[in-house]
Amino acid sequence: FIYTFSRNCYVKKVIISPHAKEICNDAFSQCGDFKNSRISVELELRIIGICVFMRTEINGLFIPPRVIEIGESAFFECELLQLVEISYNSQQQIIGKESFANSKNRHMFFLNMSK
């Protein structure tokens, strides 16, 4: 499903299945009106592919703890992206080249998600 919604200016919000393991390359890239800023903590998501949210209007993001990889340019030129939250118990291993390049990202927080 590479390029599934790429360059589709009508996509505004997406609900991702809690059983999804990967968001494939370019899935939502250049969807100008896409503003869905949260990915549910309960997701089994492991991989955010290459250029997945590139040039969208996403403004904040919570990376679920199970994500191990953020692909190259995943959030490239997300000009409204100002906040990225990553939990302390994150399994993150790979953050690809230029994943957050040319965004206005001002804050990256590591959250304590333990109960």
Secondary structure, DSSP 8 states (H G I E B T S, - for coil): -TTSSTT-TT-------TT--EE-TTTTTT-TT-------TT----EE-TTTTTT----EEEE-TT--EE-TTTTTT-TT--EEEEETT----EE-TTTTTTS---EEEEE----
